[in-house]
Amino acid sequence: MAVGLVILAVVVADLGTAIVLGAAAALVFFVAGLEKRYCAIVGALAMVGLVFFIFSKTYRLARVVMFFDPQFKIIEKFDKQGTIKTRLQDSLVTRDTNYQLEQSKIAVGDGGLWGLGFMGGRQKLLYLPEAHKDFIYAVAGEELGMIGSVGLLLGFSVIFWRGIRATLRINDDFGRYLALGLTVVVVVQGFMHMSVVLGMMPTKGIPLPMISYGGSSLVSTLASLGMLMNVSEHAG
């Protein structure tokens, strides 16, 4: 109940962060041995809640629809009057909700194998919105190239590996659940950011841990990694 209340408080303003917290909590409860029927009930409620909160904000629905159906070809098959299309477009600041994704792909593609050099990126100069936060991975791809992008991916993969290793090797139940939860929070957030930048999921504003601008995000991430390292040290 406590986790549910926290997620409800967060989801009003930030759906992406709520998904990260929900995924971490769900995985910890599942590993802790929660009965499968309860897991199924909570999972069903989570899916209903996800759909509800997507539909509660028209701009969220527009992002999802335009990600899967950018030309509204599927929508037009049953919306002959164009009511849905008009409502979705009116809810957006810009009519093209894929603008950020297109500029992000241009940045990643422009970087090539080796990149344009540190601080040499061009897309962040008034082309790519939120380049210092929600699309920082695209800037890294343009300036550091595929080598730098893969390097960041491998960095988060190492965190995932060490976190899961600590989870499996620690004898203390509290340490096990703590390591698992912290690993999921950091790694899922990072992979979601990368997926958005590369067009693998609908646009969602979520920072890249330790890379995106933001002091509070950096402090909380470093604190999480510190606790994770402590568990890993005791795990051996």
C-alpha atoms as an extended CHARMM CRD file, in Angstrom:
* protein
*
       236  EXT
         1         1  MET       CA              0.0000000000        0.0000000000        0.0000000000  PROA      1               0.0000000000
         2         2  ALA       CA              2.8360000000        2.3830000000        0.8160000000  PROA      2               0.0000000000
         3         3  VAL       CA              4.4960000000        1.7350000000       -2.5500000000  PROA      3               0.0000000000
         4         4  GLY       CA              1.1720000000        2.2340000000       -4.3210000000  PROA      4               0.0000000000
         5         5  LEU       CA              0.6040000000        5.5850000000       -2.6280000000  PROA      5               0.0000000000
         6         6  VAL       CA              4.0980000000        6.7690000000       -3.5780000000  PROA      6               0.0000000000
         7         7  ILE       CA              3.5820000000        5.7240000000       -7.1960000000  PROA      7               0.0000000000
         8         8  LEU       CA              0.1850000000        7.4640000000       -7.3030000000  PROA      8               0.0000000000
         9         9  ALA       CA              1.7800000000       10.6410000000       -5.9560000000  PROA      9               0.0000000000
        10        10  VAL       CA              4.5190000000       10.5220000000       -8.6030000000  PROA      10              0.0000000000
        11        11  VAL       CA              2.4580000000        9.4430000000      -11.6220000000  PROA      11              0.0000000000
        12        12  VAL       CA              0.3710000000       12.6230000000      -11.5890000000  PROA      12              0.0000000000
        13        13  ALA       CA              3.3680000000       14.6570000000      -12.7080000000  PROA      13              0.0000000000
        14        14  ASP       CA              5.8050000000       12.0870000000      -14.1310000000  PROA      14              0.0000000000
        15        15  LEU       CA              4.6130000000        8.8270000000      -15.6430000000  PROA      15              0.0000000000
        16        16  GLY       CA              8.1220000000        7.6430000000      -16.5520000000  PROA      16              0.0000000000
        17        17  THR       CA              9.4790000000        7.8680000000      -13.0040000000  PROA      17              0.0000000000
        18        18  ALA       CA              6.3840000000        6.0910000000      -11.7030000000  PROA      18              0.0000000000
        19        19  ILE       CA              7.0110000000        3.2340000000      -14.1550000000  PROA      19              0.0000000000
        20        20  VAL       CA             10.6190000000        2.9240000000      -12.9480000000  PROA      20              0.0000000000
        21        21  LEU       CA              9.5420000000        2.8100000000       -9.2960000000  PROA      21              0.0000000000
        22        22  GLY       CA              6.7380000000        0.3710000000      -10.0640000000  PROA      22              0.0000000000
        23        23  ALA       CA              9.0490000000       -1.9570000000      -11.9830000000  PROA      23              0.0000000000
        24        24  ALA       CA             11.5720000000       -1.9910000000       -9.1300000000  PROA      24              0.0000000000
        25        25  ALA       CA              8.9160000000       -2.6500000000       -6.4790000000  PROA      25              0.0000000000
        26        26  ALA       CA              7.2060000000       -5.3600000000       -8.5440000000  PROA      26              0.0000000000
        27        27  LEU       CA             10.4570000000       -7.2330000000       -9.1650000000  PROA      27              0.0000000000
        28        28  VAL       CA             11.4860000000       -7.0720000000       -5.4990000000  PROA      28              0.0000000000
        29        29  PHE       CA              8.1040000000       -8.3930000000       -4.3450000000  PROA      29              0.0000000000
        30        30  PHE       CA              8.2340000000      -11.1730000000       -6.9330000000  PROA      30              0.0000000000
        31        31  VAL       CA             11.7340000000      -12.2650000000       -5.8890000000  PROA      31              0.0000000000
        32        32  ALA       CA             10.7190000000      -12.0420000000       -2.2250000000  PROA      32              0.0000000000
        33        33  GLY       CA              8.1740000000      -14.7970000000       -2.8710000000  PROA      33              0.0000000000
        34        34  LEU       CA              4.8610000000      -13.0020000000       -3.2500000000  PROA      34              0.0000000000
        35        35  GLU       CA              2.2170000000      -15.4910000000       -4.3950000000  PROA      35              0.0000000000
        36        36  LYS       CA              1.6990000000      -15.5810000000       -8.1320000000  PROA      36              0.0000000000
        37        37  ARG       CA             -2.0030000000      -14.7880000000       -7.9050000000  PROA      37              0.0000000000
        38        38  TYR       CA             -1.2280000000      -11.5850000000       -6.0220000000  PROA      38              0.0000000000
        39        39  CYS       CA              1.4500000000      -10.7390000000       -8.5950000000  PROA      39              0.0000000000
        40        40  ALA       CA             -1.1150000000      -11.2730000000      -11.3460000000  PROA      40              0.0000000000
        41        41  ILE       CA             -3.6780000000       -9.0630000000       -9.5920000000  PROA      41              0.0000000000
        42        42  VAL       CA             -1.1720000000       -6.2680000000       -9.0260000000  PROA      42              0.0000000000
        43        43  GLY       CA              0.0910000000       -6.5910000000      -12.5830000000  PROA      43              0.0000000000
        44        44  ALA       CA             -3.4350000000       -6.3120000000      -13.9750000000  PROA      44              0.0000000000
        45        45  LEU       CA             -4.1590000000       -3.2770000000      -11.7940000000  PROA      45              0.0000000000
        46        46  ALA       CA             -0.8790000000       -1.7120000000      -12.9180000000  PROA      46              0.0000000000
        47        47  MET       CA             -1.7830000000       -2.1710000000      -16.5810000000  PROA      47              0.0000000000
        48        48  VAL       CA             -5.2290000000       -0.6660000000      -16.0170000000  PROA      48              0.0000000000
        49        49  GLY       CA             -3.6370000000        2.2330000000      -14.1670000000  PROA      49              0.0000000000
        50        50  LEU       CA             -1.0820000000        2.7440000000      -16.9400000000  PROA      50              0.0000000000
        51        51  VAL       CA             -3.8030000000        2.8970000000      -19.5810000000  PROA      51              0.0000000000
        52        52  PHE       CA             -5.8890000000        5.2330000000      -17.4200000000  PROA      52              0.0000000000
        53        53  PHE       CA             -3.0610000000        7.7020000000      -16.8270000000  PROA      53              0.0000000000
        54        54  ILE       CA             -2.0920000000        7.6630000000      -20.4980000000  PROA      54              0.0000000000
        55        55  PHE       CA             -5.6750000000        8.4960000000      -21.4680000000  PROA      55              0.0000000000
        56        56  SER       CA             -5.9960000000       11.0600000000      -18.6440000000  PROA      56              0.0000000000
        57        57  LYS       CA             -3.5120000000       13.3610000000      -20.3910000000  PROA      57              0.0000000000
        58        58  THR       CA             -4.2470000000       13.9070000000      -24.0590000000  PROA      58              0.0000000000
        59        59  TYR       CA             -0.6490000000       14.7670000000      -24.8970000000  PROA      59              0.0000000000
        60        60  ARG       CA              0.4700000000       11.3970000000      -23.4780000000  PROA      60              0.0000000000
        61        61  LEU       CA             -2.0480000000        9.5960000000      -25.6290000000  PROA      61              0.0000000000
        62        62  ALA       CA             -0.9410000000       11.6440000000      -28.6340000000  PROA      62              0.0000000000
        63        63  ARG       CA              2.6780000000       10.6310000000      -28.1290000000  PROA      63              0.0000000000
        64        64  VAL       CA              1.7810000000        6.9470000000      -27.9530000000  PROA      64              0.0000000000
        65        65  VAL       CA             -0.5540000000        7.0840000000      -30.9450000000  PROA      65              0.0000000000
        66        66  MET       CA              1.8630000000        9.0720000000      -33.1020000000  PROA      66              0.0000000000
        67        67  PHE       CA              4.7030000000        6.7320000000      -32.1950000000  PROA      67              0.0000000000
        68        68  PHE       CA              2.8590000000        3.6730000000      -33.4870000000  PROA      68              0.0000000000
        69        69  ASP       CA              0.7220000000        5.4450000000      -36.1060000000  PROA      69              0.0000000000
        70        70  PRO       CA              2.4320000000        8.7440000000      -37.0880000000  PROA      70              0.0000000000
        71        71  GLN       CA              0.2640000000        9.2350000000      -40.1980000000  PROA      71              0.0000000000
        72        72  PHE       CA             -3.0010000000        8.3160000000      -38.4070000000  PROA      72              0.0000000000
        73        73  LYS       CA             -3.6950000000        5.6570000000      -41.0370000000  PROA      73              0.0000000000
        74        74  ILE       CA             -5.0710000000        3.1900000000      -38.4880000000  PROA      74              0.0000000000
        75        75  ILE       CA             -7.0330000000        5.8690000000      -36.6270000000  PROA      75              0.0000000000
        76        76  GLU       CA             -8.6640000000        7.1000000000      -39.8430000000  PROA      76              0.0000000000
        77        77  LYS       CA            -10.1080000000        3.6480000000      -40.5350000000  PROA      77              0.0000000000
        78        78  PHE       CA            -12.6230000000        3.9920000000      -37.7020000000  PROA      78              0.0000000000
        79        79  ASP       CA            -12.5120000000        7.7780000000      -37.1820000000  PROA      79              0.0000000000
        80        80  LYS       CA            -13.9720000000        8.9760000000      -40.4630000000  PROA      80              0.0000000000
        81        81  GLN       CA            -14.7620000000       12.4620000000      -39.1390000000  PROA      81              0.0000000000
        82        82  GLY       CA            -11.2070000000       13.0220000000      -37.8980000000  PROA      82              0.0000000000
        83        83  THR       CA            -12.3770000000       13.9060000000      -34.3810000000  PROA      83              0.0000000000
        84        84  ILE       CA             -9.6960000000       11.8770000000      -32.5940000000  PROA      84              0.0000000000
        85        85  LYS       CA             -6.9370000000       13.1650000000      -34.8570000000  PROA      85              0.0000000000
        86        86  THR       CA             -7.9650000000       16.7810000000      -34.3230000000  PROA      86              0.0000000000
        87        87  ARG       CA             -8.2060000000       16.4040000000      -30.5530000000  PROA      87              0.0000000000
        88        88  LEU       CA             -4.8050000000       14.7520000000      -30.3070000000  PROA      88              0.0000000000
        89        89  GLN       CA             -3.1200000000       17.3810000000      -32.4500000000  PROA      89              0.0000000000
        90        90  ASP       CA             -4.7470000000       20.2470000000      -30.5660000000  PROA      90              0.0000000000
        91        91  SER       CA             -3.2970000000       18.9460000000      -27.3080000000  PROA      91              0.0000000000
        92        92  LEU       CA              0.2830000000       19.2930000000      -28.5280000000  PROA      92              0.0000000000
        93        93  VAL       CA              2.4970000000       22.3630000000      -28.4450000000  PROA      93              0.0000000000
        94        94  THR       CA              3.8780000000       21.2590000000      -31.7950000000  PROA      94              0.0000000000
        95        95  ARG       CA              1.8660000000       19.2880000000      -34.3380000000  PROA      95              0.0000000000
        96        96  ASP       CA              4.7820000000       16.9090000000      -34.9150000000  PROA      96              0.0000000000
        97        97  THR       CA              5.3060000000       15.0870000000      -31.6200000000  PROA      97              0.0000000000
        98        98  ASN       CA              8.0730000000       13.0180000000      -33.2570000000  PROA      98              0.0000000000
        99        99  TYR       CA             10.2110000000       16.1120000000      -33.8050000000  PROA      99              0.0000000000
       100       100  GLN       CA             12.4290000000       15.3180000000      -30.8100000000  PROA      100             0.0000000000
       101       101  LEU       CA             12.9050000000       11.7360000000      -31.9620000000  PROA      101             0.0000000000
       102       102  GLU       CA             13.8010000000       12.8240000000      -35.5070000000  PROA      102             0.0000000000
       103       103  GLN       CA             16.3860000000       15.3130000000      -34.2560000000  PROA      103             0.0000000000
       104       104  SER       CA             17.7270000000       12.6810000000      -31.8780000000  PROA      104             0.0000000000
       105       105  LYS       CA             18.2030000000       10.1810000000      -34.6980000000  PROA      105             0.0000000000
       106       106  ILE       CA             19.9420000000       12.8440000000      -36.7900000000  PROA      106             0.0000000000
       107       107  ALA       CA             22.3540000000       13.4880000000      -33.9230000000  PROA      107             0.0000000000
       108       108  VAL       CA             23.1270000000        9.8010000000      -33.4030000000  PROA      108             0.0000000000
       109       109  GLY       CA             23.5530000000        9.2070000000      -37.1240000000  PROA      109             0.0000000000
       110       110  ASP       CA             25.7320000000       12.2820000000      -37.5730000000  PROA      110             0.0000000000
       111       111  GLY       CA             28.1650000000       10.9770000000      -34.9670000000  PROA      111             0.0000000000
       112       112  GLY       CA             29.0980000000        7.9480000000      -37.0260000000  PROA      112             0.0000000000
       113       113  LEU       CA             31.7020000000        5.6100000000      -35.6000000000  PROA      113             0.0000000000
       114       114  TRP       CA             34.0680000000        8.0370000000      -33.8750000000  PROA      114             0.0000000000
       115       115  GLY       CA             31.8510000000       11.1000000000      -33.3600000000  PROA      115             0.0000000000
       116       116  LEU       CA             32.4330000000       14.7880000000      -34.0220000000  PROA      116             0.0000000000
       117       117  GLY       CA             34.5610000000       15.2600000000      -30.9320000000  PROA      117             0.0000000000
       118       118  PHE       CA             33.7880000000       16.3650000000      -27.3910000000  PROA      118             0.0000000000
       119       119  MET       CA             31.7410000000       19.6170000000      -27.4200000000  PROA      119             0.0000000000
       120       120  GLY       CA             31.6110000000       19.4170000000      -31.2120000000  PROA      120             0.0000000000
       121       121  GLY       CA             27.9450000000       18.4270000000      -31.5290000000  PROA      121             0.0000000000
       122       122  ARG       CA             25.6100000000       20.5910000000      -33.6090000000  PROA      122             0.0000000000
       123       123  GLN       CA             22.1290000000       19.1980000000      -32.9180000000  PROA      123             0.0000000000
       124       124  LYS       CA             22.1580000000       20.5350000000      -29.3470000000  PROA      124             0.0000000000
       125       125  LEU       CA             22.3850000000       24.0720000000      -30.7280000000  PROA      125             0.0000000000
       126       126  LEU       CA             18.6500000000       24.9060000000      -30.8550000000  PROA      126             0.0000000000
       127       127  TYR       CA             17.7300000000       21.7890000000      -32.8690000000  PROA      127             0.0000000000
       128       128  LEU       CA             17.3920000000       19.0410000000      -30.2570000000  PROA      128             0.0000000000
       129       129  PRO       CA             15.0540000000       20.0130000000      -27.3790000000  PROA      129             0.0000000000
       130       130  GLU       CA             16.1180000000       19.1450000000      -23.8210000000  PROA      130             0.0000000000
       131       131  ALA       CA             19.5530000000       18.1040000000      -25.0750000000  PROA      131             0.0000000000
       132       132  HSD       CA             21.0680000000       18.5140000000      -21.6120000000  PROA      132             0.0000000000
       133       133  LYS       CA             18.5310000000       16.2580000000      -19.8900000000  PROA      133             0.0000000000
       134       134  ASP       CA             16.0820000000       13.9740000000      -21.6740000000  PROA      134             0.0000000000
       135       135  PHE       CA             18.1640000000       13.5330000000      -24.8500000000  PROA      135             0.0000000000
       136       136  ILE       CA             21.7170000000       13.6830000000      -23.5330000000  PROA      136             0.0000000000
       137       137  TYR       CA             22.4330000000       10.2150000000      -24.9430000000  PROA      137             0.0000000000
       138       138  ALA       CA             21.8460000000       11.6050000000      -28.4430000000  PROA      138             0.0000000000
       139       139  VAL       CA             24.4360000000       14.3150000000      -27.7630000000  PROA      139             0.0000000000
       140       140  ALA       CA             26.8490000000       11.6320000000      -26.5550000000  PROA      140             0.0000000000
       141       141  GLY       CA             26.1910000000        9.6680000000      -29.7350000000  PROA      141             0.0000000000
       142       142  GLU       CA             26.9080000000       12.6910000000      -31.9330000000  PROA      142             0.0000000000
       143       143  GLU       CA             30.0390000000       13.8220000000      -30.0950000000  PROA      143             0.0000000000
       144       144  LEU       CA             31.5200000000       10.4620000000      -29.0640000000  PROA      144             0.0000000000
       145       145  GLY       CA             30.1380000000        8.3360000000      -31.8970000000  PROA      145             0.0000000000
       146       146  MET       CA             29.1190000000        4.7140000000      -31.7300000000  PROA      146             0.0000000000
       147       147  ILE       CA             32.1850000000        3.9620000000      -29.6170000000  PROA      147             0.0000000000
       148       148  GLY       CA             31.0640000000        6.3720000000      -26.8890000000  PROA      148             0.0000000000
       149       149  SER       CA             27.4280000000        5.2610000000      -27.0940000000  PROA      149             0.0000000000
       150       150  VAL       CA             28.3560000000        1.6110000000      -26.7360000000  PROA      150             0.0000000000
       151       151  GLY       CA             30.7030000000        2.5570000000      -23.9050000000  PROA      151             0.0000000000
       152       152  LEU       CA             27.8360000000        4.1450000000      -21.9510000000  PROA      152             0.0000000000
       153       153  LEU       CA             25.6650000000        1.1010000000      -22.6470000000  PROA      153             0.0000000000
       154       154  LEU       CA             28.4100000000       -1.1970000000      -21.3870000000  PROA      154             0.0000000000
       155       155  GLY       CA             28.7820000000        0.9790000000      -18.2810000000  PROA      155             0.0000000000
       156       156  PHE       CA             25.1500000000        0.4500000000      -17.3300000000  PROA      156             0.0000000000
       157       157  SER       CA             25.4930000000       -3.2300000000      -18.2380000000  PROA      157             0.0000000000
       158       158  VAL       CA             28.3420000000       -3.5050000000      -15.7150000000  PROA      158             0.0000000000
       159       159  ILE       CA             26.1400000000       -1.8960000000      -13.0420000000  PROA      159             0.0000000000
       160       160  PHE       CA             23.4180000000       -4.4150000000      -13.9050000000  PROA      160             0.0000000000
       161       161  TRP       CA             25.8480000000       -7.3390000000      -13.7440000000  PROA      161             0.0000000000
       162       162  ARG       CA             27.3810000000       -6.2660000000      -10.4350000000  PROA      162             0.0000000000
       163       163  GLY       CA             23.9690000000       -5.5550000000       -8.9410000000  PROA      163             0.0000000000
       164       164  ILE       CA             22.5550000000       -8.9460000000       -9.9150000000  PROA      164             0.0000000000
       165       165  ARG       CA             25.7720000000      -10.6260000000       -8.7420000000  PROA      165             0.0000000000
       166       166  ALA       CA             25.4410000000       -8.9760000000       -5.3380000000  PROA      166             0.0000000000
       167       167  THR       CA             21.7630000000       -9.9270000000       -5.2160000000  PROA      167             0.0000000000
       168       168  LEU       CA             22.5420000000      -13.5910000000       -5.8170000000  PROA      168             0.0000000000
       169       169  ARG       CA             25.5540000000      -13.8360000000       -3.5110000000  PROA      169             0.0000000000
       170       170  ILE       CA             24.4510000000      -11.9000000000       -0.4180000000  PROA      170             0.0000000000
       171       171  ASN       CA             23.0930000000      -14.0550000000        2.4090000000  PROA      171             0.0000000000
       172       172  ASP       CA             21.0530000000      -11.3080000000        4.0620000000  PROA      172             0.0000000000
       173       173  ASP       CA             17.4860000000      -10.9910000000        2.7500000000  PROA      173             0.0000000000
       174       174  PHE       CA             17.3370000000       -7.2370000000        3.3040000000  PROA      174             0.0000000000
       175       175  GLY       CA             20.6150000000       -6.7680000000        1.4320000000  PROA      175             0.0000000000
       176       176  ARG       CA             19.3340000000       -8.9480000000       -1.4060000000  PROA      176             0.0000000000
       177       177  TYR       CA             16.1470000000       -6.9670000000       -1.8940000000  PROA      177             0.0000000000
       178       178  LEU       CA             17.9600000000       -3.6610000000       -1.4600000000  PROA      178             0.0000000000
       179       179  ALA       CA             20.5570000000       -4.5430000000       -4.0980000000  PROA      179             0.0000000000
       180       180  LEU       CA             17.8990000000       -5.7480000000       -6.5220000000  PROA      180             0.0000000000
       181       181  GLY       CA             15.7070000000       -2.6670000000       -6.0860000000  PROA      181             0.0000000000
       182       182  LEU       CA             18.5830000000       -0.2040000000       -6.4610000000  PROA      182             0.0000000000
       183       183  THR       CA             19.8960000000       -2.0240000000       -9.5240000000  PROA      183             0.0000000000
       184       184  VAL       CA             16.5140000000       -1.9720000000      -11.2280000000  PROA      184             0.0000000000
       185       185  VAL       CA             15.9360000000        1.7200000000      -10.4460000000  PROA      185             0.0000000000
       186       186  VAL       CA             19.2760000000        2.8370000000      -11.9120000000  PROA      186             0.0000000000
       187       187  VAL       CA             19.5090000000        0.4450000000      -14.8510000000  PROA      187             0.0000000000
       188       188  VAL       CA             15.8700000000        0.5870000000      -15.9980000000  PROA      188             0.0000000000
       189       189  GLN       CA             16.0010000000        4.3820000000      -15.9230000000  PROA      189             0.0000000000
       190       190  GLY       CA             19.1490000000        4.3410000000      -18.0400000000  PROA      190             0.0000000000
       191       191  PHE       CA             17.8280000000        1.8140000000      -20.5490000000  PROA      191             0.0000000000
       192       192  MET       CA             14.5170000000        3.6860000000      -20.8510000000  PROA      192             0.0000000000
       193       193  HSD       CA             16.3980000000        6.8880000000      -21.6440000000  PROA      193             0.0000000000
       194       194  MET       CA             18.4810000000        5.1490000000      -24.3150000000  PROA      194             0.0000000000
       195       195  SER       CA             15.4110000000        3.4550000000      -25.7850000000  PROA      195             0.0000000000
       196       196  VAL       CA             13.6020000000        6.7960000000      -26.1180000000  PROA      196             0.0000000000
       197       197  VAL       CA             16.6190000000        8.4370000000      -27.7680000000  PROA      197             0.0000000000
       198       198  LEU       CA             16.9780000000        5.5830000000      -30.2760000000  PROA      198             0.0000000000
       199       199  GLY       CA             13.2490000000        5.4830000000      -31.0630000000  PROA      199             0.0000000000
       200       200  MET       CA             12.5840000000        2.1310000000      -29.4280000000  PROA      200             0.0000000000
       201       201  MET       CA              9.7300000000        3.4790000000      -27.2990000000  PROA      201             0.0000000000
       202       202  PRO       CA              7.4580000000        6.5710000000      -27.2640000000  PROA      202             0.0000000000
       203       203  THR       CA              9.0420000000        9.8630000000      -26.2520000000  PROA      203             0.0000000000
       204       204  LYS       CA              9.1710000000       10.2240000000      -22.4770000000  PROA      204             0.0000000000
       205       205  GLY       CA             11.1670000000       12.7210000000      -20.5080000000  PROA      205             0.0000000000
       206       206  ILE       CA             13.4750000000       10.6830000000      -18.3070000000  PROA      206             0.0000000000
       207       207  PRO       CA             17.1060000000       11.5680000000      -17.4980000000  PROA      207             0.0000000000
       208       208  LEU       CA             20.1640000000        9.3850000000      -17.9840000000  PROA      208             0.0000000000
       209       209  PRO       CA             21.5980000000        8.6640000000      -14.4980000000  PROA      209             0.0000000000
       210       210  MET       CA             24.9590000000       10.3840000000      -13.8070000000  PROA      210             0.0000000000
       211       211  ILE       CA             25.0120000000       11.9370000000      -17.2800000000  PROA      211             0.0000000000
       212       212  SER       CA             21.9710000000       14.2240000000      -17.5710000000  PROA      212             0.0000000000
       213       213  TYR       CA             21.9900000000       17.6710000000      -15.9860000000  PROA      213             0.0000000000
       214       214  GLY       CA             20.5280000000       17.8300000000      -12.4850000000  PROA      214             0.0000000000
       215       215  GLY       CA             22.1010000000       17.9310000000       -9.0390000000  PROA      215             0.0000000000
       216       216  SER       CA             19.3560000000       16.1180000000       -7.1300000000  PROA      216             0.0000000000
       217       217  SER       CA             19.3070000000       13.2920000000       -9.6790000000  PROA      217             0.0000000000
       218       218  LEU       CA             23.0730000000       12.9370000000       -9.4280000000  PROA      218             0.0000000000
       219       219  VAL       CA             23.0530000000       12.8870000000       -5.6180000000  PROA      219             0.0000000000
       220       220  SER       CA             20.2840000000       10.2790000000       -5.4170000000  PROA      220             0.0000000000
       221       221  THR       CA             21.9670000000        8.0890000000       -8.0550000000  PROA      221             0.0000000000
       222       222  LEU       CA             25.3580000000        8.2470000000       -6.3350000000  PROA      222             0.0000000000
       223       223  ALA       CA             23.7090000000        7.4260000000       -2.9960000000  PROA      223             0.0000000000
       224       224  SER       CA             22.0240000000        4.4050000000       -4.5990000000  PROA      224             0.0000000000
       225       225  LEU       CA             25.2940000000        3.2110000000       -6.1200000000  PROA      225             0.0000000000
       226       226  GLY       CA             27.0450000000        3.7040000000       -2.7750000000  PROA      226             0.0000000000
       227       227  MET       CA             24.5380000000        1.4460000000       -1.0340000000  PROA      227             0.0000000000
       228       228  LEU       CA             24.8080000000       -1.0410000000       -3.8860000000  PROA      228             0.0000000000
       229       229  MET       CA             28.6010000000       -1.1090000000       -3.5360000000  PROA      229             0.0000000000
       230       230  ASN       CA             28.2390000000       -1.6930000000        0.1950000000  PROA      230             0.0000000000
       231       231  VAL       CA             26.0280000000       -4.7210000000       -0.4090000000  PROA      231             0.0000000000
       232       232  SER       CA             28.4400000000       -5.9500000000       -3.0940000000  PROA      232             0.0000000000
       233       233  GLU       CA             31.3690000000       -5.6640000000       -0.6840000000  PROA      233             0.0000000000
       234       234  HSD       CA             29.6060000000       -7.7690000000        1.9440000000  PROA      234             0.0000000000
       235       235  ALA       CA             28.5550000000      -10.2680000000       -0.7270000000  PROA      235             0.0000000000
       236       236  GLY       CA             32.2080000000      -10.8790000000       -1.6400000000  PROA      236             0.0000000000
